[in-house]
Amino acid sequence: MKSIFLLHFRQVIRENDWILPLLVLLACALFGDRLAPIQDDPSLGFSARTQAIWGAAWLCSILWVSFVAARLGSMQRAKRLRDFWKSLGLNDFKYFGGLFLIPNVLNAGLFVLAAVLSSICGRMPEAPLSEWILVNLQAVLFAVLAQAIVAAVILAVTNYLDAAPSFACGFLLNLYGMYGIEVVDLARSSQSPGAVAFADLLWSIGPHLHFADFTSRLTFFWGALPPMVFLNATLYFGGLLLFAGVLSVRLWKYRNA
């Protein structure tokens, strides 16, 4: 497991793709205030920087990290690496875990950097530093958990699909969990009882990844989540990740094809 992680993680670092997300986040920290009418109200610059930084971090995770996961997974099958590691006696769980750790490390790096930059450049003067750091740490935790669910699904389907369709599966999951679930919520107020029942079902079983996006909370400084709400949200995302992980390891099971 450690060997697989180190081998492929070094490969990702050597390809230097990570430089682009780094530059994007730095650019948002430096020039994000240009997105707001700071001539009328200079204080809006702090909120604009925070929104730009965290929005860019989510975009880089959804597009770049997800593609890295898809590429790593499909490479194992395309280059017959599954047969090589299988011949060395490595079981499916350790194999999956070694690869799965890579997108999680990348996501953690992205969101931690976003938290640091928003604390330096995006904190509003009236916001207490300790409270600002706490809400940023909560944002990092939930963002990493949410994207870990997507990364697990992407790696699982690479055992059957190439990189592009595997990435598309993860992108669609993100799209549904972040935005599509809001459309389902609107459908719950429909006049049709059948449509309401179906929307309620989708709302209940759908992955609420949008709960992990703290961009609005940070932009308008609504403060950190209360302890009980934070605990419930952590248990929710932990349960989703456990379910996705078990299903993904099962789909990752070695096959001859």
C-alpha positions, 0 to 999 in steps of 0.5 A, spaced: 500 500 500 505 504 501 509 502 495 503 504 491 502 510 494 509 513 494 510 510 486 504 514 483 504 520 488 511 522 486 509 521 479 503 526 480 508 531 483 513 530 477 508 531 472 507 538 475 500 539 474 499 541 481 502 548 479 496 550 475 491 549 481 497 553 486 497 559 481 490 559 480 489 560 488 494 565 489 491 569 483 484 569 487 488 571 493 491 577 490 486 579 485 479 576 487 477 583 490 477 585 483 470 581 483 467 586 487 465 594 487 471 595 492 470 603 489 464 603 493 465 599 499 472 597 500 470 592 505 467 588 500 474 586 497 475 581 503 468 577 502 470 577 494 477 574 495 474 569 500 469 567 495 474 567 489 479 562 493 474 557 496 470 557 489 477 556 485 479 550 490 472 547 489 473 547 482 480 545 482 478 539 486 472 537 481 476 538 475 483 536 476 483 532 482 478 528 479 481 527 473 488 525 477 484 519 480 481 517 473 487 517 470 491 513 476 485 508 476 485 507 468 492 506 468 492 500 472 488 496 467 491 499 461 498 498 463 497 491 466 499 493 473 493 489 476 496 483 474 503 485 476 501 487 483 496 481 484 502 476 482 506 480 488 500 478 493 497 484 494 490 484 496 484 489 493 483 493 499 491 495 500 491 496 492 485 500 492 487 504 499 494 506 496 491 509 490 485 512 494 490 516 498 493 520 493 486 524 491 485 525 498 492 528 499 491 532 493 484 535 496 487 536 503 493 540 500 488 544 496 483 546 501 488 547 507 491 552 502 485 555 501 484 556 508 490 559 509 490 564 504 483 566 506 485 567 513 491 571 510 487 575 505 480 574 506 478 575 513 474 581 515 477 585 520 471 584 524 471 577 524 475 574 530 481 570 528 480 564 532 472 563 529 475 565 522 480 559 523 475 554 526 470 555 520 475 554 515 478 548 519 470 545 518 470 547 511 476 543 510 474 537 513 467 537 510 470 538 503 475 533 503 470 528 506 465 530 500 471 529 495 473 523 498 466 520 496 467 522 489 474 519 488 472 513 491 467 512 486 471 514 480 477 509 482 472 504 482 469 505 475 476 505 472 476 498 473 471 497 468 471 504 464 477 508 461 479 515 464 474 520 460 468 516 462 470 515 469 472 522 470 465 523 467 461 519 472 465 523 478 463 530 475 456 528 474 456 525 481 459 532 484 454 536 479 448 532 482 450 532 489 452 540 489 447 543 484 442 537 482 439 536 489 437 543 490 433 542 483 430 536 487 428 540 493 424 545 489 420 539 486 418 537 493 413 543 493 410 540 486 402 540 486 403 533 484 403 528 489 407 523 485 412 528 483 413 530 491 413 522 493 419 521 488 422 528 489 422 526 497 425 519 495 431 522 491 432 527 497 432 522 502 437 517 498 441 523 494 448 525 496 448 532 499 455 534 497 452 541 497 452 541 505 460 541 504 461 547 501 462 552 506 463 558 501 457 562 502 458 561 510 465 564 509 463 569 504 458 572 509 461 570 515 455 566 518 460 563 523 462 556 525 457 550 525 454 549 532 457 542 536 451 538 535 450 540 528 458 539 526 457 532 529 451 530 525 454 533 519 461 529 520 457 523 521 453 524 515 459 524 511 463 519 514 457 514 513 456 516 506 464 515 505 464 508 508 458 506 504 462 509 498 468 506 500 465 499 501 462 499 494 468 501 491 472 496 494 467 491 491 467 494 484 475 494 484 475 487 485 481 484 481 478 481 474 482 478 468 478 482 463 
